[in-house]
Amino acid sequence: MNSRCAACKYLRRRCPSDCIFSPYFPSNDPQRFACVHKIYGASNIAKMLQQIPQHLKAEAANSMYFEAWCRLADPVYGCVKTISLLHQQIDHAHSQLAIIQAEITFYKAQIHEDNNQTQNADQWLPASTFHK
């Protein structure tokens, strides 16, 4: 006999062979379902999992877990706090990239200018300086 999934254990019920929770809430990670259940409730989790295509269910369960975990860790902001911090990091990286690109452009222009000055200086030197 198969062991019950974490959801059925948490809900203290028999785990049917076609249990909607078992693929996404395995028995070896009971905290995963407990966390999601505290935020969404078992019936809402089941409804969400039933309404989406099969190939998206695992990602949906992962998203529900992440959002629930964040909401329990920070009841006011939840996952919005994490998203906001990531946006700040992206903005900082973009500004750093713009600065570096500007420096590269500056140094390329400076090298190009130095090369032009060297070529121009060579053109104006008397021929006798090369044949000593």
Backbone as CSV, one residue per row, in Angstrom:
resi,resn,N_x,N_y,N_z,CA_x,CA_y,CA_z,C_x,C_y,C_z
1,MET,0.839,-1.186,0.000,0.000,0.000,0.000,0.883,1.249,0.000
2,ASN,0.523,2.210,-0.839,1.283,3.465,-0.919,1.015,4.313,0.314
3,SER,2.021,5.101,0.689,1.812,5.996,1.826,0.991,7.201,1.364
4,ARG,0.348,7.803,2.303,-0.479,8.966,1.981,0.397,10.175,1.665
5,CYS,-0.089,11.045,0.816,0.634,12.277,0.504,0.561,13.211,1.706
6,ALA,1.332,14.249,1.672,1.379,15.196,2.792,0.027,15.869,3.019
7,ALA,-0.690,16.122,1.940,-2.000,16.776,2.069,-2.985,15.862,2.781
8,CYS,-3.050,14.604,2.362,-3.997,13.678,2.983,-3.620,13.383,4.437
9,LYS,-2.327,13.330,4.726,-1.898,13.163,6.114,-2.326,14.369,6.949
10,TYR,-2.094,15.553,6.407,-2.430,16.783,7.122,-3.935,16.866,7.358
11,LEU,-4.709,16.487,6.348,-6.171,16.552,6.439,-6.768,15.327,7.125
12,ARG,-5.900,14.361,7.478,-6.303,13.124,8.166,-7.397,12.390,7.400
13,ARG,-7.065,12.108,6.151,-8.020,11.370,5.318,-7.271,10.321,4.504
14,ARG,-8.040,9.436,3.920,-7.484,8.399,3.059,-6.995,9.056,1.777
15,CYS,-5.877,8.575,1.250,-5.308,9.159,0.027,-5.707,8.287,-1.165
16,PRO,-6.617,8.753,-2.005,-7.035,7.944,-3.158,-5.919,7.836,-4.189
17,SER,-6.020,6.847,-5.045,-4.973,6.640,-6.059,-4.901,7.801,-7.040
18,ASP,-6.001,8.508,-7.238,-6.020,9.660,-8.153,-6.000,10.992,-7.392
19,CYS,-5.386,11.001,-6.256,-5.336,12.204,-5.414,-4.675,13.360,-6.177
20,ILE,-5.352,14.486,-6.219,-4.829,15.656,-6.945,-3.605,16.254,-6.259
21,PHE,-3.481,16.025,-4.964,-2.381,16.611,-4.207,-1.087,15.793,-4.263
22,SER,-1.186,14.477,-4.387,-0.011,13.606,-4.199,1.179,13.914,-5.112
23,PRO,0.988,14.284,-6.386,2.184,14.573,-7.188,2.933,15.839,-6.749
24,TYR,2.251,16.735,-6.075,2.824,18.050,-5.780,3.136,18.255,-4.298
25,PHE,2.586,17.402,-3.455,2.812,17.496,-2.015,3.162,16.106,-1.476
26,PRO,4.400,15.658,-1.718,4.796,14.303,-1.311,4.850,14.154,0.212
27,SER,4.751,12.929,0.649,4.698,12.660,2.088,5.994,13.026,2.804
28,ASN,7.103,13.087,2.077,8.386,13.400,2.734,8.591,14.901,2.965
29,ASP,7.615,15.742,2.573,7.712,17.194,2.794,6.371,17.727,3.314
30,PRO,5.990,17.355,4.540,4.677,17.765,5.053,4.544,19.271,5.266
31,GLN,5.665,19.947,5.514,5.613,21.391,5.761,5.169,22.154,4.518
32,ARG,5.475,21.615,3.348,5.101,22.257,2.082,3.586,22.419,1.991
33,PHE,2.850,21.340,2.259,1.389,21.440,2.192,0.850,22.274,3.344
34,ALA,1.400,22.117,4.527,0.916,22.873,5.684,1.003,24.368,5.418
35,CYS,2.094,24.792,4.819,2.314,26.201,4.499,1.265,26.693,3.494
36,VAL,1.082,25.941,2.431,0.120,26.334,1.393,-1.300,26.301,1.939
37,HIS,-1.601,25.296,2.758,-2.941,25.161,3.327,-3.299,26.338,4.228
38,LYS,-2.321,26.841,4.989,-2.594,27.972,5.888,-3.025,29.219,5.120
39,ILE,-2.504,29.397,3.928,-2.816,30.595,3.150,-4.029,30.393,2.251
40,TYR,-4.100,29.265,1.546,-5.135,29.073,0.527,-6.280,28.170,0.955
41,GLY,-6.025,27.203,1.801,-7.047,26.217,2.153,-7.052,25.071,1.150
42,ALA,-7.384,23.887,1.620,-7.303,22.692,0.782,-8.247,22.754,-0.417
43,SER,-9.467,23.208,-0.222,-10.419,23.218,-1.349,-9.987,24.203,-2.433
44,ASN,-9.436,25.333,-2.048,-8.960,26.294,-3.050,-7.741,25.773,-3.802
45,ILE,-6.854,25.064,-3.092,-5.693,24.471,-3.754,-6.167,23.450,-4.780
46,ALA,-7.110,22.602,-4.375,-7.637,21.581,-5.289,-8.301,22.229,-6.501
47,LYS,-9.083,23.261,-6.283,-9.749,23.954,-7.398,-8.731,24.539,-8.369
48,MET,-7.692,25.189,-7.822,-6.672,25.782,-8.690,-5.959,24.705,-9.503
49,LEU,-5.610,23.596,-8.853,-4.903,22.534,-9.562,-5.786,21.861,-10.619
50,GLN,-7.083,21.790,-10.368,-7.996,21.174,-11.340,-8.239,22.064,-12.547
51,GLN,-8.140,23.361,-12.370,-8.493,24.298,-13.442,-7.364,24.585,-14.427
52,ILE,-6.166,24.150,-14.133,-5.057,24.480,-15.029,-4.593,23.242,-15.789
53,PRO,-3.967,23.426,-16.957,-3.498,22.284,-17.744,-2.462,21.455,-16.980
54,GLN,-2.414,20.188,-17.299,-1.532,19.240,-16.606,-0.075,19.690,-16.612
55,HIS,0.408,20.203,-17.744,1.822,20.562,-17.843,2.188,21.789,-16.996
56,LEU,1.207,22.499,-16.475,1.473,23.680,-15.647,1.240,23.439,-14.153
57,LYS,0.726,22.277,-13.807,0.345,22.035,-12.411,1.536,22.033,-11.454
58,ALA,2.635,21.445,-11.846,3.808,21.410,-10.957,4.316,22.823,-10.692
59,GLU,4.364,23.639,-11.742,4.818,25.027,-11.570,3.823,25.818,-10.715
60,ALA,2.539,25.553,-10.891,1.525,26.228,-10.077,1.672,25.851,-8.607
61,ALA,1.912,24.572,-8.330,2.105,24.136,-6.941,3.351,24.792,-6.349
62,ASN,4.423,24.872,-7.133,5.637,25.546,-6.662,5.375,27.022,-6.391
63,SER,4.618,27.670,-7.267,4.299,29.093,-7.081,3.436,29.306,-5.845
64,MET,2.442,28.438,-5.659,1.595,28.557,-4.466,2.443,28.404,-3.203
65,TYR,3.367,27.444,-3.228,4.223,27.244,-2.063,5.093,28.468,-1.805
66,PHE,5.722,28.998,-2.850,6.581,30.167,-2.676,5.784,31.362,-2.145
67,GLU,4.626,31.607,-2.747,3.804,32.735,-2.302,3.326,32.548,-0.872
68,ALA,2.926,31.336,-0.524,2.461,31.072,0.839,3.606,31.220,1.839
69,TRP,4.779,30.685,1.473,5.940,30.798,2.357,6.299,32.259,2.597
70,CYS,6.290,33.052,1.534,6.600,34.481,1.664,5.547,35.200,2.502
71,ARG,4.287,34.846,2.318,3.206,35.497,3.074,3.316,35.159,4.558
72,LEU,3.696,33.929,4.868,3.864,33.566,6.279,5.087,34.252,6.886
73,ALA,6.136,34.403,6.096,7.348,35.069,6.578,7.139,36.569,6.733
74,ASP,6.364,37.165,5.838,6.107,38.606,5.862,4.636,38.839,5.524
75,PRO,3.767,38.853,6.553,2.327,38.951,6.300,1.883,40.229,5.583
76,VAL,2.659,41.274,5.659,2.258,42.529,5.023,2.587,42.533,3.538
77,TYR,3.825,42.233,3.193,4.261,42.341,1.801,4.312,41.009,1.061
78,GLY,4.541,39.912,1.748,4.606,38.611,1.101,5.681,38.563,0.030
79,CYS,5.338,37.983,-1.120,6.331,37.835,-2.186,6.592,39.152,-2.915
80,VAL,5.742,40.149,-2.705,5.963,41.458,-3.332,7.279,42.056,-2.845
81,LYS,7.627,41.796,-1.606,8.889,42.287,-1.064,10.067,41.702,-1.849
82,THR,10.029,40.401,-2.087,11.098,39.741,-2.847,11.156,40.268,-4.269
83,ILE,10.004,40.402,-4.889,9.937,40.917,-6.263,10.487,42.339,-6.325
84,SER,10.137,43.143,-5.355,10.618,44.521,-5.304,12.141,44.567,-5.144
85,LEU,12.673,43.727,-4.262,14.130,43.678,-4.085,14.820,43.237,-5.380
86,LEU,14.242,42.278,-6.075,14.830,41.822,-7.339,14.797,42.931,-8.393
87,HIS,13.704,43.690,-8.434,13.631,44.824,-9.366,14.699,45.865,-9.043
88,GLN,14.933,46.118,-7.764,15.978,47.054,-7.380,17.350,46.562,-7.829
89,GLN,17.591,45.261,-7.678,18.866,44.696,-8.120,19.023,44.805,-9.632
90,ILE,17.935,44.568,-10.365,17.977,44.695,-11.829,18.253,46.140,-12.227
91,ASP,17.570,47.086,-11.587,17.802,48.504,-11.886,19.253,48.898,-11.599
92,HIS,19.789,48.415,-10.493,21.183,48.712,-10.144,22.129,48.120,-11.186
93,ALA,21.867,46.901,-11.600,22.709,46.255,-12.618,22.637,47.016,-13.942
94,HIS,21.436,47.485,-14.307,21.294,48.272,-15.539,22.091,49.566,-15.463
95,SER,22.044,50.230,-14.317,22.793,51.486,-14.197,24.299,51.217,-14.217
96,GLN,24.736,50.145,-13.576,26.154,49.784,-13.620,26.581,49.439,-15.045
97,LEU,25.733,48.740,-15.773,26.030,48.398,-17.161,26.144,49.663,-18.012
98,ALA,25.239,50.618,-17.807,25.290,51.872,-18.569,26.586,52.631,-18.281
99,ILE,27.007,52.648,-17.029,28.250,53.324,-16.662,29.435,52.652,-17.339
100,ILE,29.473,51.340,-17.295,30.592,50.601,-17.904,30.604,50.785,-19.418
101,GLN,29.425,50.760,-20.040,29.362,50.978,-21.494,29.840,52.381,-21.854
102,ALA,29.498,53.361,-21.032,29.960,54.725,-21.279,31.483,54.804,-21.136
103,GLU,32.036,54.130,-20.142,33.492,54.123,-19.972,34.177,53.443,-21.155
104,ILE,33.623,52.349,-21.636,34.196,51.662,-22.798,34.187,52.577,-24.010
105,THR,33.069,53.251,-24.225,32.963,54.186,-25.352,33.993,55.299,-25.214
106,PHE,34.154,55.828,-24.013,35.122,56.886,-23.761,36.535,56.405,-24.077
107,TYR,36.903,55.233,-23.568,38.263,54.724,-23.788,38.507,54.377,-25.253
108,LYS,37.494,53.858,-25.933,37.645,53.589,-27.364,37.880,54.883,-28.132
109,ALA,37.133,55.915,-27.787,37.307,57.212,-28.446,38.687,57.782,-28.140
110,GLN,39.129,57.615,-26.913,40.452,58.121,-26.531,41.557,57.383,-27.295
111,ILE,41.442,56.081,-27.432,42.425,55.295,-28.192,42.409,55.716,-29.655
112,HIS,41.211,55.882,-30.196,41.071,56.304,-31.594,41.714,57.687,-31.803
113,GLU,41.493,58.590,-30.852,42.074,59.936,-30.928,43.595,59.869,-30.821
114,ASP,44.113,59.049,-29.907,45.565,58.894,-29.753,46.189,58.330,-31.031
115,ASN,45.519,57.360,-31.646,46.018,56.785,-32.906,46.045,57.828,-34.016
116,ASN,44.997,58.648,-34.078,44.955,59.715,-35.096,46.057,60.732,-34.869
117,GLN,46.311,61.108,-33.627,47.369,62.067,-33.332,48.728,61.497,-33.696
118,THR,48.951,60.218,-33.434,50.217,59.576,-33.776,50.410,59.556,-35.288
119,GLN,49.343,59.218,-36.018,49.429,59.186,-37.485,49.671,60.586,-38.034
120,ASN,49.002,61.565,-37.484,49.183,62.951,-37.927,50.593,63.437,-37.614
121,ALA,51.132,63.075,-36.475,52.491,63.471,-36.105,53.496,62.832,-37.051
122,ASP,53.288,61.588,-37.430,54.179,60.910,-38.366,54.163,61.579,-39.734
123,GLN,53.038,62.111,-40.128,52.936,62.762,-41.437,53.728,64.063,-41.474
124,TRP,53.857,64.742,-40.352,54.510,66.047,-40.323,55.992,65.982,-39.982
125,LEU,56.488,64.803,-39.607,57.916,64.686,-39.316,58.700,64.739,-40.623
126,PRO,59.836,65.404,-40.640,60.649,65.443,-41.868,61.164,64.042,-42.198
127,ALA,61.293,63.741,-43.452,61.746,62.437,-43.913,63.128,62.111,-43.378
128,SER,63.948,63.117,-43.142,65.323,62.892,-42.670,65.344,62.266,-41.284
129,THR,64.289,62.426,-40.493,64.290,61.834,-39.144,64.161,60.335,-39.211
130,PHE,63.630,59.814,-40.295,63.477,58.362,-40.415,64.716,57.683,-40.975
131,HIS,65.622,58.417,-41.623,66.744,57.803,-42.313,68.075,58.081,-41.622
132,LYS,68.163,58.133,-40.398,69.417,58.397,-39.693,70.247,57.207,-39.551
